[in-house]
Amino acid sequence: MKGPELNIDRFRSSLEELRDDLRAQLASRGANADDDTMDESGLDTQFADAAQTAAERDKELRVVEKLRDQLTAVNRAFERIAEGTYGTCERCGKPIEEARLEALPYASLCMDCKQKSAG
């Protein structure tokens, strides 16, 4: 099902900026954006409280995992642009609302399908 024509160049530009930002955030945390490696030398292992060190490490790993998930979604959006399916819901095939893509340019589901998957 074909929806209104999207300005793909505008969304591509937004995705490129987002990708660069995510890669920079990962790098600033010592995480490699291209694989699952991470330089943990920045984590303070000199804490007297081992539980505090473990909690800090766990929190940082969760942030890095979320950033990597977003980067994966951005890269998938670039694949959808190349395939000509960008802006189409991967579940139902209907157009994804332009406002949703403006807010989340790597969205792969329309709001209806996203709400159904969250419930």
N, C-alpha and C positions, 0 to 999 in steps of 0.2 A: 504494500500500500504506500503510495507516494504522497507525501505531505507538501506543504509550501516549501519553496526553494530556500535553503539556508545559505547564508553568506559563509561558505566553508573557509575562505581565507581568513575571515575574522576569527572564527573558532580555532583554526590552525594556529594563528598568532597567539591566542589566549593559551592554547595547549602548550606551545613552545615556551612561553613565559613561565607557565606553571611547572613544566618539566625542568627548566633551568633552576627554578626556585627549590623544587624538591631535591634535585641533585645537590644543590648548595647546602641545603639543610642536612642532608645525609652526610656530606663531606665534613661539615662542621661538627658532627657527632662522631667522626672517625669511622663512619660506615661507608662501605663501597656500594655505589649505586648500581653496579653491574652484576654483583653476585651477593651472596649472603655473608661475606666476611665483614669483620668489624675490628678496628683497633681499639682495644679496651684499655690502653695505657692511660687514657685521660680519666678513667674512673679511679677515685682515690681508694687504694687498698690499704692505706695506713690508718684507717679508722680503728679506734679501740673496740668499737662495737661491730662485730661481724654481721649482725642482723641489719644494721644501718647500711653497711656496704652492699649487702645482698638486696636490700630494698631499693637502693639507688640504682644498682645495676638492672634490676627487674623493670623499674620505671623507664630507664633509658632504652632498654630493649623493646618495650612496648611502643614507645614513641618511634623508634627506628622501624619497627614492623609496620606501623600505621603509615609512615612515610613511604616505605617500600610498596605497600599495597596501593597507595595512591599513584605512585610512579608506574606500577604495572597497569593500572586502569588508564592512565594517560597514554602509555605506549599502545594499549589496546585500542584507544580512540584513534590514534594515528593509523593503525591497521584498518579500522573501519572506514576512515577517510579514503585510504588507498583502495579499499574494496568497493567503495561507493555506497556503504551502508550506514555511514555516520548520520546520526539524528533519527535512526529508526530503532525502535525497541527490540532488543534481542529476544524477548519472550513472545510478544504478541504481534510484532511486525508493524505496529502503528507508529506514526511520527511521535518523537519525543518533543514535548512542548519547548519552544524556543526559550522561554523564560527559565525553564529548568536547565537547559544547556548553557545559558548565560551564567547561571549561578554555579553550575557544576558541569563544566565543558566535557568531562569524561563520563558523564552519565550514560549508562547503557540500557536503562529501563525507563519507560514512561512512568509517570506518577502512579497510575492505577496499578501497574505491575509491581512497582516498588512497595507500595502500601500493602499489597497482597503478600509479598515475600517477607515483609516485616511482621506480619500478624501471625 
